[in-house]
Amino acid sequence: MKKSFSWRKLFNDVHLWLGIASGLVLFIVCLTGTIYTFRTDIEQMLEPDKYTVAVPAIATPLPANELIAKLEQEHNGKVLSLEMPADKAESYKVSIAPPATEKPEGKGKGEGRSGDGPKPTSYFVNPYTGAVLGTTEGPATEFFGTVMKMHRWLLMGDSVGRVIVGISTIIFAVLCLTGIVLWWPKKLKNWKQGLKVKTSGNWKRINHDLHNTFGFYSFILLLIMALTGLCWSFEWYRDALGKVMGAEVFKGRKEKPMFTFAGADAAALTTEDFIARANKLLPNEGNMRISLPDNDSTAIVVTKSQAGFMALNASDKVQLDQHNGQPLKVEIFAEKPLNEQIVSLIKPLHLGDVYGSFSKILYFLACLVATSLPVTGTLIWINKLKKKSKKKLKPRTIAAA
């Protein structure tokens, strides 16, 4: 008798064979993602003296212009950016570029620094003394660099590894969707069974429940990771998502400071003046970053983001005319349309720091689950194969007897 078509069996087969085909790659990608979640926290734990400072009882931080002048003199370079955290016990981060080199022949006017010269170096600085505490390179830098290369390219290079990871990520999204269909009970009265692990059962039942239950609890976060992760794998996907959302993905990478020119109202302003004007336009407390131009034709860009355990990883931005301090453009995150807000959060949504340390903890747990799913799923498949083989052998044994 011919068996009737079953959607559930189709979803089960798709889930099974796609999971087997991509299991090893997904295990590596999820494991490295789990490790990378707390990269900053681990680096701060390894070198606490570089990230934190003793706060004097009376002293206040050095004025920004004084601190910048001190660092430029000591390092014979140009300060390009200054990051000032809201926490008074945290060090500043300063990016310093070496002196501009002569332009090679063939370069036209206005092409900026030579790309052949050394890149800017980022330093951690004590805001109260101006002492340099170290660079952003540390004992874990090379390790996490390797972890990231493995996460994105499987250490196989951008051209090959990126495609393999991208295809596996598409499969992972399909696994999430088919998995939630398979989790859904045939009878609604049995829905509670999918919410807990039966620890009193044998190891096969526990393994099945770990795969089924934990997969359900982490479903939303895992699907978000997959859908956002594809933005780094395929340009066509990134462009399509931008069109669907009505806002360009990673638009900030292409944005450059606005053009400025010295007019009749030009005035001698210090970095402190620009900070004060930015604070009037962005009055909320938070972490501040000031990008300083290395020429006289671009604006000073100041961004401010929230700080705290559950702070939203989004920033407000203002561009100021470097000649008179007048605002050229003010962007408040909360005032942006919802589609632009979501698109601008693609990276933190993927990395897990969209709501500070709180969401990082949730993402870490979800990544642990994702790392375990290929293992528990493979064990489920092996157990089913053994069960089927026993059923086939049983009648033969009886017949032989």
Secondary structure, 3 states (H helix, E strand, C coil): CCCCCCHHHHHHHHHHHHHHHHHHHHHHHHHHHHHHCCHHHHHHHHCHHHHECCCCCCCCCCCHHHHHHHHHHHHCCEEEEEEECCCCCECEEEEEECCCCCCCCCCCCCCCCCCCCCCCEEEEECCCCCCEEEECCCCCHHHHHHHHHHHHHCCCCHHHHHHHHHHHHHHHHHHHHHHHHHHCCCCHHHHHHHHCCCCCCCHHHHHHHHHHHHHHHCHHHHHHHHHHHHHHHCHHHHHHHHHHHCCCCCHHHHCCCCECCCCCCCCCCCHHHHHHHHHHHCCCCCEEEEECCCCCCECEEEEEECCCCCCCCCEEEEEECCCCCCEEEEECHHHCCHHHHHHHCHHHHHHCCCCHHHHHHHHHHHHHHHHHHHHHHHHHHHHHHHHHHHHHHHHHHHHHC
